[in-house]
Amino acid sequence: MRSEFMHYTKPKKVPDVWSDIVSDLVRLRNEKQWSQEELAHRIGCNPSLVHKWEQYKRVPSGLMLSCWVEALDGKVEIKTK
């Protein structure tokens, strides 16, 4: 896991919650045995975008995040600690 987003003017720490979300989405993709290219096709985006999301090089918009989750048959749940 990358500890900072490097594409901002100043590096920003990757929040633990975001790291957990990305890890879960990568795990779901791997469980389905889909490549990043397959997932991108199902989302309707460029494969390089999925790679950048998974490597913390880009952050998806809310709409694209929901498409990412939905393509993997996932669900977002908000829990308190």
VEXMAR-233787 format. One record per residue: x, y, z of N, C-alpha, C in turn; residue number from 1. Coordinates in Angstrom, 1 decimal, m for minus. Atoms other than C-alpha are relative to their C-alpha. Layout:
PT      n.u      n.v      n.w     ca.u     ca.v     ca.w      c.u      c.v      c.w   pos
PT        X        Y        Z        X        Y        Z        X        Y        Z   NUM
...
//
This chain:
PT      n.u      n.v      n.w     ca.u     ca.v     ca.w      c.u      c.v      c.w   pos
PT      0.8     m1.2      0.0      0.0      0.0      0.0      0.9      1.2      0.0     1
PT     m0.7     m1.3      0.1      1.2      3.5     m0.9     m0.5      0.8      1.3     2
PT      0.3     m0.8     m1.2      1.3      5.8      2.2     m0.5      1.4     m0.3     3
PT      0.4     m1.4      0.4      0.7      9.0      0.3     m0.5      0.1     m1.4     4
PT      0.4     m0.3      1.3     m1.2     10.3     m2.7      1.0      1.0     m0.5     5
PT     m1.0     m0.9      0.5      1.5     11.9     m4.8     m0.4      1.0     m1.1     6
PT      0.5     m0.8      1.1     m0.6     13.6     m7.5     m0.5      1.4      0.4     7
PT      0.5     m1.3     m0.5     m1.6     16.6     m5.3      1.2      0.9      0.0     8
PT     m1.1     m1.0     m0.1      0.5     19.8     m5.0      1.0     m0.5      1.1     9
PT     m0.8      0.6     m1.0      1.7     18.4     m1.7     m0.5     m1.4      0.3    10
PT      0.5      1.3     m0.3      1.6     14.7     m0.9     m1.0     m0.1      1.2    11
PT      1.0      0.2     m1.0     m1.4     13.6      1.1      0.0     m1.4      0.5    12
PT      0.1      1.4     m0.5     m1.6     10.6      3.4     m1.2     m0.7     m0.5    13
PT      1.1      0.8      0.4     m3.8      7.8      2.2     m0.7     m0.4      1.3    14
PT      0.8      0.3     m1.2     m6.6      7.5      4.8     m0.1     m1.5      0.1    15
PT      0.2      1.5     m0.2     m6.9      4.0      6.4     m1.3     m0.5     m0.6    16
PT      1.3      0.5      0.5    m10.5      3.8      5.4      0.0     m0.1     m1.6    17
PT     m0.1      0.2      1.4     m9.6      4.4      1.7      0.8     m1.2     m0.4    18
PT     m0.8      1.2      0.2     m6.9      1.8      1.9     m0.8     m1.3      0.1    19
PT      0.9      1.2     m0.2     m9.4     m0.7      3.3     m1.0     m0.2     m1.2    20
PT      0.9      0.1      1.1    m11.9      0.1      0.5      0.7     m0.6     m1.2    21
PT     m0.7      0.4      1.2     m9.4     m0.3     m2.3      0.5     m1.5      0.2    22
PT     m0.4      1.4     m0.2     m8.0     m3.5     m0.7     m1.2     m1.0     m0.2    23
PT      1.2      0.9      0.2    m11.5     m5.0     m0.5     m0.4     m0.1     m1.5    24
PT      0.4      0.1      1.4    m12.3     m4.1     m4.1      1.0     m0.8     m0.8    25
PT     m1.0      0.8      0.7     m9.0     m5.6     m5.3     m0.2     m1.5      0.3    26
PT      0.3      1.4     m0.4     m9.8     m8.7     m3.3     m1.2     m0.6     m0.7    27
PT      1.1      0.5      0.8    m13.2     m9.0     m4.9      0.3     m0.2     m1.5    28
PT     m0.4      0.2      1.4    m11.7     m8.6     m8.4      0.8     m1.2     m0.1    29
PT     m0.8      1.2      0.1     m9.2    m11.3     m7.7     m0.8     m1.2      0.3    30
PT      0.9      1.1     m0.2    m11.9    m13.6     m6.3     m0.8     m0.4     m1.2    31
PT      0.7      0.3      1.3    m13.7    m13.3     m9.6      0.9     m0.4     m1.1    32
PT     m1.1      0.3      0.9    m10.4    m13.9    m11.3     m0.1      0.9     m1.3    33
PT      0.1     m1.0      1.1    m10.9    m10.8    m13.4      1.3      0.8     m0.1    34
PT     m1.2     m0.9      0.1     m8.0     m8.8    m14.8     m0.5      1.4      0.2    35
PT      0.4     m1.4      0.0     m8.0     m5.0    m14.5     m0.7      0.4     m1.3    36
PT      0.6     m0.2      1.3     m8.9     m5.0    m18.2     m1.5     m0.4      0.0    37
PT      1.4      0.5     m0.1    m12.0     m7.1    m17.6     m0.9      0.9      0.8    38
PT      0.8     m0.9     m0.9    m13.2     m4.9    m14.7     m0.2      1.3     m0.7    39
PT      0.2     m1.3      0.7    m12.6     m1.8    m16.8     m1.1     m0.1     m1.1    40
PT      1.0      0.2      1.0    m14.7     m3.2    m19.6     m1.4      0.0      0.6    41
PT      1.3      0.0     m0.6    m17.5     m3.9    m17.2     m0.5      1.3      0.6    42
PT      0.3     m1.4     m0.5    m17.3     m0.4    m15.7     m0.3      0.9     m1.1    43
PT      0.1     m0.9      1.2    m16.9      1.2    m19.1      1.0      1.1      0.1    44
PT     m1.1     m0.9      0.0    m13.6      2.9    m18.5      1.2     m0.6     m0.5    45
PT     m1.3      0.5      0.5    m10.0      2.6    m19.6      0.7     m0.8      1.0    46
PT     m0.7      0.9     m0.9     m8.0     m0.2    m18.1      1.1      0.7      0.8    47
PT     m1.0     m0.7     m0.8     m5.3      2.2    m17.1     m0.6      0.8      1.2    48
PT      0.6     m0.7     m1.1     m7.8      4.0    m14.9     m0.2     m0.9      1.2    49
PT      0.1      0.9     m1.0     m8.5      0.9    m12.9      1.4     m0.3      0.7    50
PT     m1.4      0.1     m0.5     m4.7      0.4    m12.5      0.3      1.1      0.9    51
PT     m0.4     m1.2     m0.8     m4.3      3.9    m11.2     m0.8      0.1      1.3    52
PT      0.7      0.1     m1.3     m7.1      3.5     m8.7      0.6     m1.0      0.9    53
PT     m0.5      1.1     m0.8     m5.7      0.3     m7.4      1.4      0.3      0.6    54
PT     m1.4     m0.3     m0.4     m2.2      1.8     m7.1      0.0      1.4      0.7    55
PT      0.1     m1.3     m0.7     m3.5      5.0     m5.4      0.6      1.2     m0.7    56
PT     m0.5     m1.0      0.8     m2.4      7.1     m8.3     m1.1      1.0     m0.4    57
PT      1.2     m0.9      0.3     m5.9      8.5     m8.9     m1.1     m0.5      1.0    58
PT      1.2      0.3     m0.8     m9.1      8.7     m6.9     m1.2      0.1     m0.8    59
PT      1.1     m0.1      0.8    m12.3      7.9     m8.6     m1.1      1.0      0.6    60
PT      1.1     m0.9     m0.4    m15.3     10.3     m8.5     m1.0     m0.9      0.7    61
PT      1.0      0.8     m0.7    m18.2      9.2     m6.4     m0.8     m0.9     m1.0    62
PT      0.7      0.8      0.9    m20.0      8.0     m9.5      0.8     m1.2     m0.5    63
PT     m0.8      1.0      0.4    m17.1      6.0    m10.7      0.3     m1.0      1.1    64
PT     m0.1      0.9     m1.1    m16.6      4.5     m7.3     m1.2     m0.9      0.1    65
PT      1.2      0.9     m0.1    m20.2      3.3     m7.2      0.0     m0.9     m1.2    66
PT      0.0      0.9      1.1    m19.7      1.8    m10.7      1.0     m1.1      0.3    67
PT     m1.1      1.0     m0.3    m16.5      0.0     m9.5     m0.6     m1.0      1.0    68
PT      0.6      0.9     m1.0    m18.4     m1.4     m6.5     m1.1     m0.9     m0.6    69
PT      1.1      0.8      0.6    m21.4     m2.4     m8.5      0.4     m1.0     m1.0    70
PT     m0.5      1.0      1.0    m19.4     m4.1    m11.2      0.5     m1.2      0.7    71
PT     m0.5      1.2     m0.8    m18.0     m6.4     m8.5     m1.0     m0.6      0.9    72
PT      1.1      0.5     m0.8    m21.4     m7.0     m7.0      0.2      0.2      1.5    73
PT     m0.3     m0.4     m1.3    m20.2     m5.3     m3.9     m1.1      0.9      0.6    74
PT      0.9     m0.9     m0.6    m22.0     m3.1     m1.4      0.8      0.8      1.0    75
PT     m0.6     m0.9     m0.9    m20.9     m0.1      0.6     m0.8      0.0      1.3    76
PT      0.7     m0.1     m1.3    m21.7     m0.2      4.3      0.8      0.9      0.9    77
PT     m0.6     m1.0     m0.9    m20.9      2.6      6.7     m0.2     m0.5      1.5    78
PT      0.1      0.5     m1.3    m20.1      1.4     10.2      0.8      0.9      1.0    79
PT     m0.7     m0.7     m1.0    m19.0      3.1     13.4      1.0     m0.9      0.7    80
PT     m1.0      0.8     m0.7    m16.0      1.9     15.3     m0.5     m0.5      1.3    81
//
